[in-house]
């Protein structure tokens, strides 16, 4: 099993935003997070938990990528 730490993809100093990629508790599911650079960690942690606990298969704003391993 591949274990990935949270990855900071990009930090935009002009817009003061960052993009991060985090693994969720669901196997093979990740969360792409766009947030301000200066953010309240506890509030964002709560929002991330809410996003993960939503009915993940009924989301309209998700991207499915399937990789067949042979």
C-alpha positions in Angstrom: 0.0 0.0 0.0 1.3 3.4 -1.0 1.3 5.9 1.9 1.4 9.5 0.9 2.0 12.4 3.3 0.0 15.6 2.6 1.5 17.2 -0.5 1.6 21.0 -0.9 1.1 21.4 -4.6 1.3 25.1 -5.0 1.4 28.3 -3.1 0.3 31.5 -4.9 1.7 34.6 -3.3 -0.3 36.8 -5.5 -3.7 35.5 -4.5 -2.5 34.3 -1.0 -3.8 30.8 -1.7 -2.4 27.3 -1.5 -3.3 24.0 -3.0 -2.8 20.7 -1.1 -3.5 17.0 -1.7 -4.4 14.8 1.3 -5.3 11.1 1.6 -8.7 10.4 3.2 -9.8 7.5 5.4 -11.4 5.9 2.3 -9.2 3.6 0.4 -7.9 5.3 -2.7 -9.7 8.6 -2.1 -7.9 11.9 -1.8 -8.9 15.4 -0.9 -7.8 18.3 -3.0 -7.8 21.4 -0.8 -7.7 25.0 -2.0 -7.3 27.4 0.9 -5.8 30.7 2.0 -2.1 30.5 3.0 -2.9 32.1 6.4 -5.8 30.1 7.7 -7.4 29.0 11.0 -6.2 25.4 11.2 -9.0 24.2 13.6 -11.7 25.6 11.4 -10.2 24.1 8.2 -9.7 20.8 9.9 -13.4 20.7 10.8 -14.4 21.6 7.2 -12.1 18.9 5.8 -13.7 16.4 8.1 -17.1 17.4 6.9 -16.1 17.1 3.3 -14.6 13.7 3.8 -17.7 12.4 5.7 -20.2 13.5 3.0 -21.6 10.8 0.8 -18.5 10.6 -1.3 -20.2 8.8 -4.2 -23.0 11.3 -4.6 -20.7 14.3 -4.9 -21.2 16.5 -8.0 -17.7 18.2 -7.5 -15.5 15.1 -7.6 -13.0 13.7 -10.1 -12.8 9.9 -10.6 -9.5 8.5 -11.8 -9.4 4.7 -12.3 -6.1 2.9 -12.8 -6.1 -0.7 -13.7 -3.1 -2.5 -12.3 -2.0 -5.6 -14.2 
